Amino acid sequence: MTNLCVLDWETPDHTMRVRSLHPGVTIDEVVEATGFELVVPDVLPESRLPTDDELRLLREVIDPDGLREKEVPNA
């Protein structure tokens, strides 16, 4: 998972594939931000948003000091 999309290696030759795009992100943005070739399916679903409970866990349990903001700042 990145700040733009979800990726996996579930292709026959284990080449990285775009699995879904985060809301508001285009495939062109993902390709431009990637330094290698990606497998891009014809149909790309939108990534699901985290649930309220998942957000709470991230903010309060996993990263209560907000260190993730240094790597991937909120837009």
OpenMM code with the backbone's topology and positions (N, CA, C; nanometers):
from openmm import Vec3, app, unit

residues = "MET THR ASN LEU CYS VAL LEU ASP TRP GLU THR PRO ASP HIS THR MET ARG VAL ARG SER LEU HIS PRO GLY VAL THR ILE ASP GLU VAL VAL GLU ALA THR GLY PHE GLU LEU VAL VAL PRO ASP VAL LEU PRO GLU SER ARG LEU PRO THR ASP ASP GLU LEU ARG LEU LEU ARG GLU VAL ILE ASP PRO ASP GLY LEU ARG GLU LYS GLU VAL PRO ASN ALA".split()
positions = [
    Vec3(0.0849, -0.1159, 0.0000),
    Vec3(0.0000, 0.0000, 0.0000),
    Vec3(0.0901, 0.1230, 0.0000),
    Vec3(0.0536, 0.2204, -0.0819),
    Vec3(0.1251, 0.3474, -0.0866),
    Vec3(0.0243, 0.4588, -0.0609),
    Vec3(0.0698, 0.5821, -0.0681),
    Vec3(-0.0233, 0.6934, -0.0527),
    Vec3(-0.1038, 0.7179, -0.1802),
    Vec3(-0.0781, 0.6397, -0.2872),
    Vec3(-0.1503, 0.6549, -0.4136),
    Vec3(-0.2363, 0.5345, -0.4493),
    Vec3(-0.1915, 0.4157, -0.4100),
    Vec3(-0.2603, 0.2953, -0.4573),
    Vec3(-0.2236, 0.1745, -0.3721),
    Vec3(-0.2868, 0.0630, -0.4052),
    Vec3(-0.2502, -0.0666, -0.3481),
    Vec3(-0.1842, -0.1464, -0.4594),
    Vec3(-0.0721, -0.2095, -0.4264),
    Vec3(0.0038, -0.2884, -0.5231),
    Vec3(0.0143, -0.4326, -0.4745),
    Vec3(0.0347, -0.5243, -0.5678),
    Vec3(0.0635, -0.6626, -0.5308),
    Vec3(0.1526, -0.7247, -0.6371),
    Vec3(0.1882, -0.8501, -0.6162),
    Vec3(0.2726, -0.9234, -0.7110),
    Vec3(0.1985, -1.0453, -0.7648),
    Vec3(0.0679, -1.0390, -0.7693),
    Vec3(-0.0122, -1.1541, -0.8097),
    Vec3(-0.0292, -1.1608, -0.9618),
    Vec3(0.0840, -1.1704, -1.0298),
    Vec3(0.0856, -1.1906, -1.1750),
    Vec3(0.1654, -1.3186, -1.2015),
    Vec3(0.1513, -1.3771, -1.3181),
    Vec3(0.2232, -1.5021, -1.3459),
    Vec3(0.3745, -1.4916, -1.3260),
    Vec3(0.4337, -1.3763, -1.3611),
    Vec3(0.5789, -1.3609, -1.3467),
    Vec3(0.6176, -1.2778, -1.2235),
    Vec3(0.5205, -1.2530, -1.1352),
    Vec3(0.5420, -1.1795, -1.0097),
    Vec3(0.5908, -1.0364, -1.0313),
    Vec3(0.5458, -0.9758, -1.1407),
    Vec3(0.5713, -0.8349, -1.1662),
    Vec3(0.4721, -0.7537, -1.0845),
    Vec3(0.5162, -0.6404, -1.0309),
    Vec3(0.4274, -0.5602, -0.9471),
    Vec3(0.3089, -0.5094, -1.0292),
    Vec3(0.1910, -0.5236, -0.9682),
    Vec3(0.0653, -0.4877, -1.0336),
    Vec3(-0.0090, -0.3864, -0.9480),
    Vec3(-0.0748, -0.2929, -1.0145),
    Vec3(-0.1635, -0.2003, -0.9444),
    Vec3(-0.2930, -0.2746, -0.9176),
    Vec3(-0.3295, -0.2827, -0.7906),
    Vec3(-0.4506, -0.3558, -0.7529),
    Vec3(-0.5715, -0.2631, -0.7420),
    Vec3(-0.5507, -0.1421, -0.6860),
    Vec3(-0.6579, -0.0435, -0.6778),
    Vec3(-0.5968, 0.0951, -0.6630),
    Vec3(-0.6728, 0.1951, -0.7027),
    Vec3(-0.6311, 0.3344, -0.6899),
    Vec3(-0.7041, 0.3975, -0.5730),
    Vec3(-0.6317, 0.4772, -0.4942),
    Vec3(-0.6967, 0.5490, -0.3845),
    Vec3(-0.7877, 0.6571, -0.4433),
    Vec3(-0.8928, 0.6940, -0.3720),
    Vec3(-0.9868, 0.7944, -0.4228),
    Vec3(-0.9155, 0.9219, -0.4690),
    Vec3(-0.9498, 0.9657, -0.5902),
    Vec3(-0.8944, 1.0894, -0.6456),
    Vec3(-0.7604, 1.0757, -0.7151),
    Vec3(-0.7023, 0.9556, -0.7165),
    Vec3(-0.5717, 0.9338, -0.7786),
    Vec3(-0.5912, 0.8726, -0.9173),
    Vec3(-0.5103, 0.9163, -1.0135),
    Vec3(-0.5167, 0.8618, -1.1484),
    Vec3(-0.4021, 0.7628, -1.1693),
    Vec3(-0.4184, 0.6755, -1.2647),
    Vec3(-0.3120, 0.5808, -1.2969),
    Vec3(-0.1895, 0.6551, -1.3481),
    Vec3(-0.2085, 0.7669, -1.4172),
    Vec3(-0.0948, 0.8464, -1.4646),
    Vec3(-0.0096, 0.8963, -1.3481),
    Vec3(-0.0732, 0.9351, -1.2381),
    Vec3(0.0008, 0.9798, -1.1194),
    Vec3(0.0825, 0.8659, -1.0600),
    Vec3(0.0244, 0.7468, -1.0579),
    Vec3(0.0952, 0.6304, -1.0035),
    Vec3(0.2151, 0.5965, -1.0909),
    Vec3(0.1950, 0.5903, -1.2217),
    Vec3(0.3037, 0.5573, -1.3148),
    Vec3(0.4150, 0.6612, -1.3049),
    Vec3(0.3785, 0.7882, -1.2974),
    Vec3(0.4781, 0.8959, -1.2888),
    Vec3(0.5606, 0.8869, -1.1598),
    Vec3(0.4994, 0.8406, -1.0521),
    Vec3(0.5667, 0.8335, -0.9226),
    Vec3(0.6440, 0.7034, -0.9022),
    Vec3(0.6393, 0.6133, -1.0011),
    Vec3(0.7015, 0.4820, -0.9878),
    Vec3(0.8230, 0.4738, -1.0786),
    Vec3(0.9324, 0.4220, -1.0273),
    Vec3(1.0566, 0.4154, -1.1027),
    Vec3(1.0758, 0.2872, -1.1810),
    Vec3(0.9707, 0.2085, -1.1983),
    Vec3(0.9803, 0.0834, -1.2734),
    Vec3(0.8453, 0.0545, -1.3369),
    Vec3(0.8450, -0.0411, -1.4282),
    Vec3(0.7225, -0.0753, -1.5010),
    Vec3(0.6255, -0.1507, -1.4103),
    Vec3(0.4997, -0.1157, -1.4231),
    Vec3(0.3926, -0.1787, -1.3473),
    Vec3(0.2974, -0.2514, -1.4414),
    Vec3(0.2355, -0.3565, -1.3922),
    Vec3(0.1243, -0.4185, -1.4629),
    Vec3(0.0006, -0.3379, -1.4249),
    Vec3(-0.0713, -0.2906, -1.5267),
    Vec3(-0.1905, -0.2088, -1.5033),
    Vec3(-0.3104, -0.2784, -1.5679),
    Vec3(-0.3995, -0.3350, -1.4870),
    Vec3(-0.5181, -0.4010, -1.5425),
    Vec3(-0.6078, -0.3004, -1.6159),
    Vec3(-0.6897, -0.3517, -1.7059),
    Vec3(-0.7826, -0.2669, -1.7810),
    Vec3(-0.8836, -0.1983, -1.6891),
    Vec3(-0.9245, -0.2689, -1.5848),
    Vec3(-1.0220, -0.2135, -1.4902),
    Vec3(-0.9551, -0.2055, -1.3532),
    Vec3(-0.9560, -0.0852, -1.2962),
    Vec3(-0.8963, -0.0643, -1.1639),
    Vec3(-1.0028, -0.0152, -1.0669),
    Vec3(-1.0298, -0.0918, -0.9635),
    Vec3(-1.1270, -0.0456, -0.8645),
    Vec3(-1.0670, 0.0643, -0.7773),
    Vec3(-1.1537, 0.1348, -0.7080),
    Vec3(-1.1097, 0.2343, -0.6111),
    Vec3(-1.0804, 0.1632, -0.4792),
    Vec3(-0.9709, 0.2005, -0.4154),
    Vec3(-0.9355, 0.1422, -0.2853),
    Vec3(-1.0438, 0.1771, -0.1833),
    Vec3(-1.0706, 0.0846, -0.0941),
    Vec3(-1.1691, 0.1133, 0.0097),
    Vec3(-1.1084, 0.2087, 0.1116),
    Vec3(-1.1914, 0.2890, 0.1705),
    Vec3(-1.1473, 0.3788, 0.2759),
    Vec3(-1.1377, 0.3022, 0.4066),
    Vec3(-1.0487, 0.3435, 0.4970),
    Vec3(-1.0415, 0.2748, 0.6259),
    Vec3(-1.1676, 0.2999, 0.7079),
    Vec3(-1.2011, 0.2037, 0.7893),
    Vec3(-1.3168, 0.2196, 0.8775),
    Vec3(-1.2800, 0.3149, 0.9913),
    Vec3(-1.3800, 0.3624, 1.0620),
    Vec3(-1.3553, 0.4485, 1.1776),
    Vec3(-1.2685, 0.3770, 1.2807),
    Vec3(-1.2931, 0.2480, 1.3010),
    Vec3(-1.2147, 0.1726, 1.3975),
    Vec3(-1.0691, 0.1577, 1.3518),
    Vec3(-1.0474, 0.1332, 1.2232),
    Vec3(-0.9106, 0.1243, 1.1711),
    Vec3(-0.8368, 0.2576, 1.1884),
    Vec3(-0.9038, 0.3685, 1.1600),
    Vec3(-0.8423, 0.4997, 1.1793),
    Vec3(-0.8086, 0.5244, 1.3261),
    Vec3(-0.8997, 0.4868, 1.4150),
    Vec3(-0.8745, 0.5024, 1.5580),
    Vec3(-0.7520, 0.4229, 1.6006),
    Vec3(-0.7433, 0.2980, 1.5547),
    Vec3(-0.6280, 0.2149, 1.5890),
    Vec3(-0.4982, 0.2766, 1.5384),
    Vec3(-0.4983, 0.3249, 1.4150),
    Vec3(-0.3784, 0.3891, 1.3607),
    Vec3(-0.3382, 0.5109, 1.4428),
    Vec3(-0.4350, 0.5948, 1.4727),
    Vec3(-0.4070, 0.7215, 1.5408),
    Vec3(-0.3785, 0.7066, 1.6891),
    Vec3(-0.4445, 0.6130, 1.7550),
    Vec3(-0.4344, 0.6039, 1.9008),
    Vec3(-0.3454, 0.4898, 1.9501),
    Vec3(-0.3347, 0.3821, 1.8745),
    Vec3(-0.2620, 0.2647, 1.9230),
    Vec3(-0.1309, 0.2449, 1.8468),
    Vec3(-0.1390, 0.2393, 1.7157),
    Vec3(-0.0215, 0.2071, 1.6349),
    Vec3(0.0751, 0.3253, 1.6251),
    Vec3(0.0228, 0.4458, 1.6042),
    Vec3(0.1076, 0.5637, 1.5847),
    Vec3(0.0515, 0.6853, 1.6575),
    Vec3(0.0456, 0.6797, 1.7908),
    Vec3(-0.0142, 0.7906, 1.8655),
    Vec3(0.0634, 0.9218, 1.8543),
    Vec3(0.1918, 0.9159, 1.8165),
    Vec3(0.2717, 1.0376, 1.8024),
    Vec3(0.2646, 1.0975, 1.6621),
    Vec3(0.1898, 1.0335, 1.5707),
    Vec3(0.1719, 1.0871, 1.4364),
    Vec3(0.2971, 1.0847, 1.3500),
    Vec3(0.3858, 0.9883, 1.3745),
    Vec3(0.5090, 0.9801, 1.2969),
    Vec3(0.4841, 0.9518, 1.1492),
    Vec3(0.3701, 0.8903, 1.1183),
    Vec3(0.3376, 0.8616, 0.9786),
    Vec3(0.3295, 0.9886, 0.8960),
    Vec3(0.2964, 1.1006, 0.9603),
    Vec3(0.2846, 1.2287, 0.8893),
    Vec3(0.4185, 1.2746, 0.8320),
    Vec3(0.5289, 1.2289, 0.8881),
    Vec3(0.6608, 1.2653, 0.8349),
    Vec3(0.6888, 1.1940, 0.7028),
    Vec3(0.6311, 1.0740, 0.6865),
    Vec3(0.6511, 0.9970, 0.5641),
    Vec3(0.5467, 1.0300, 0.4579),
    Vec3(0.4218, 1.0370, 0.4993),
    Vec3(0.3118, 1.0603, 0.4063),
    Vec3(0.2214, 1.1669, 0.4677),
    Vec3(0.2528, 1.2953, 0.4425),
    Vec3(0.1709, 1.4022, 0.5019),
    Vec3(0.0280, 1.4004, 0.4514),
    Vec3(-0.0660, 1.4410, 0.5367),
    Vec3(-0.2044, 1.4561, 0.4955),
    Vec3(-0.2147, 1.5659, 0.3911),
    Vec3(-0.3007, 1.5438, 0.2946),
    Vec3(-0.3197, 1.6448, 0.1892),
    Vec3(-0.3962, 1.7643, 0.2417),
] * unit.nanometer
topology = app.Topology()
chain = topology.addChain("A")
for resn in residues:
    res = topology.addResidue(resn, chain)
    for name in ("N", "CA", "C"):
        topology.addAtom(name, app.Element.getBySymbol(name[0]), res)
